[in-house]
């Protein structure tokens, strides 16, 4: 068995070369409307073009009389402390904003993050 020379970076067969997709990361910038007191949220891009591996699945369901479709992304990126355990960030995948629903460090070694995100459209 070959020794781990740093190329096999995560449990399984994920290697740095598999991070062929690109995503952007956005964080909320909250401000208060001076006249109404309402909290306004604008999304600020804090990272562009992060290498990632993205696996996409779609599901349809019936909600009352409407048919809805949900696009879910399983995304693997190199570890980033600003994404670890965060769910208030958004990822931009192929130009579509996605809400992070989970973000975990699978082997607790701060090498990778596995993120689940759902398209907001």
N, C-alpha and C positions, 0 to 999 in steps of 0.2 A: 504494500500500500504506500502510495506517495505521501510525503510529508506535506503539510499545509504550508505552502510557500507564500501565502498572502493573496494568491489568486482566487482561492475559494473563500469568499468573504462572508458567506452566510450559510446557515444550515440548508441542506439541499444543494442544488446545482447553480444557484445564482452567482454570476461573476460580474465584475464591473462592466464588461462588454455587453451585458444584457440590458443595461440602462440606456436604451436607445430612444426612448420617448423624452419629451421635455414638458415641464409644468412650470407655472408661475405660482407664487405664494402671495396672498393678500391678507392684510390684517385690518380690523375695523378701526376707523378713526371717528370717535364719538364727539359730537359737539351739541351744544344746546342752542335752540332757536331763541334769540333774544326776545322776540315778541310773544311767542306762544309757550316757551319753556319746554317744548317738545325736544326729545333727544333725537338727533339726526345721525345716521350712520353713513359714512362714505368709506369705500374700500380702497386702501392704499397698497399698491404692489410693493412688496419688500424684497422679493427675489424673482428673477426671471431666468427661464431656461434651465431649471434644475434637471439634471439627468434622472430618469425614473424608468421603472418597468411598470406598465399599466396593463391590467387585465380588466376588461369591461364585460358586464352582464346586464341584461335588460329583463324586466318583469312587467307584466301587465296585470292590472287588477280592476275590479269593478267597485266603484265607490258611489253608492246610490244608483242613479241612472247614468253615470258617466264612467267611461273607460279611461283609466289613467295608466301611464307608462312611467316606470322608474328606471333610470340608468344608474347603476352602481359601479364604482371603480375600486379595484384592489390595487393599491399603488405601493411600490417599494422604492425607497430613496435611501441615500446615505444618511446617517444619523445627523439630525439638526436639533439642537436644544430648543430652538424656538418653535418646533413642531411636536416635540415629544410630549405626549399627554395633552396636547392642546386640541380643543374643539371649537375655539372662537376664530380660527383662521379659515380662509377659503383657499382652495386650489383652483387654478384655471387650467382645464384640460381641453385641448383643442378649441380654445376660445370660449368654453362654457364654464361658468362659475359652479363650483361643487362645494357643498358643505361637508366638513370633516365630521364623521360620526365616531371614529375611533382612531387612535394612533398609539401603537405599541412598539416597544423595543423587544423583538422576539427572543433574543438570547441574553438580554440585559448586559451587553458588552459595548453598547453605544457605537455599533458599526452600522446598523440598519434600522430603518423604521418601516413598519407595515401600517399603511393608512387605508381606512375605508372611507370613501367619500361618495356622496349622492348628488347628482346633477340638480341644480335649483330651478331649471326651466321646466 
